[in-house]
Amino acid sequence: MLDNIKSKYIMKKIFEKVNIGRQLNIIKYSKKMHDKFNKSIEDYKSYITLKEFNRNFNLNIPYNTEVLYLNEKYIRNRGLKYLSKIKLNELNEIYLSSNKISNLRVFEMMNLKNLNKLDLSNNEIYDINILEKANFQELKELNLSFNQITDINVLSKVNFKKLTKLNLLNNRISNINILSKVNFLELKELNLSWNEISDISLLEKVNFKDLNKLYLYNNKISNINVLEKVNFKKLKELNLSWNEISDINVLEKVNFKELKRLNLCYNKIKDIYFLEKSIFDNLEYLNLLGNGINKEENFSIIIRLKSKIKYVSI
C-alpha cells in the first residue's frame, strides 16, 4: 500500500545545444512532482506512481485510476505484463518513459478504450507491429521517441483516428513512404527528427490537412522540392535543420501562408535570393545559422528579410 501519492506533475522539454562533432539539438526530458498528498490509494484514485513496480506485484491499483505514471527506470517486459491482469477501464494516460521495455504485446491484451496519451519514450522498443491490434480508439498523443524503431509500416493499419501528436524522434527510421497511406486526419504535430531519412518525396501524397508542426531535423535530407506539392496549408512550424540541404529555390513556390517558424540552420545553403520572393506573410522566425552564407554579398537581402520578419538569424 502506498501512503503518499504524488498528484501533480509537469513534463518539460529542454532543448540544449551541445558540441558532439557538430552541435546537435538534444531533447532532455525532465519532470517535477509536487503537491504531495498524504492519502491512501483508496482515497486518491486518479493518479498513481509505483516506484518499485517490478519488485512488488501485490500493489493494489484501483480500477478507476486515470493516470499511470511509471517513468522510474525499473520496468522490464515482465513487469509490464502485470498490467494486463488489472482492469483499468478509466485509464486515459500512461507514462512509461525511461524503462527497459522492448515488447509491446501487453497492449494487445488490455482494454484501454479511453486512453488518450501513451508515452513509451526512451525504452528499447524496435518492433511496433503489435499496435495494429491495440484498442486505442481515443488515442491523441503517442510518444515513441528515443527507441530503436526502423519499420513504421504498421501506422497504415492502426485505428488511431483521433491521433493529434506523433513523436518518433531519435529512432532508426529511413523510409517514411508509408505515411502516404496513413489515415491520421486529425494529426497536428509530427516529429521524425534524429533518424536516417533522406527521401521525403512521398510527402506529396500525405493527407495530413491539419498538420501545423513538422520536425525533420538531423536527418540526411538534401532535396526539399516536394514542399511545392504538399498539402500542409495549416503548417505553422517547419524544422529542417541539421540536414544536407543546399537548394532552397522551391520556397518561392510553396503555399505555407500560415507558417510562423522556419528553421534551416546547419545545412549547406549559400543562395538566399529566393527567400525574399517566398510567400510567408506570417513568418516570425527564420533561422539560417551555420550555412556559411556570405553576409556581405547578401547584405541587402538580409536587411529586407529583417524588416519583414521579427527574428532572423543568419
Secondary structure, 3 states (H helix, E strand, C coil): CCCCEEEEEEEEEEEEEEECCCEEEEEEEEEEEEEEECCCCCCCCCEECCCCCCCCCCCCCCCCCCEEECCCCCCCHHHHHHHHHCCCCCCCEEECCCCCCCCCCHHHHCCCCCCCEEECCCCCCCCCHHHHHCCCCCCCEEECCCCCCCCCHHHHCCCCCCCCEEECCCCCCCCCHHHHHCCCCCCCEEECCCCCCCCCHHHHHCCCCCCCEEECCCCCCCCCHHHHCCCCCCCCEEECCCCCCCCCHHHHCCCCCCCCEEECCCCCCCCCHHHCCCCCCCCCEEECCCCCCCCCCCHHHHHHHHHHCCEEEC
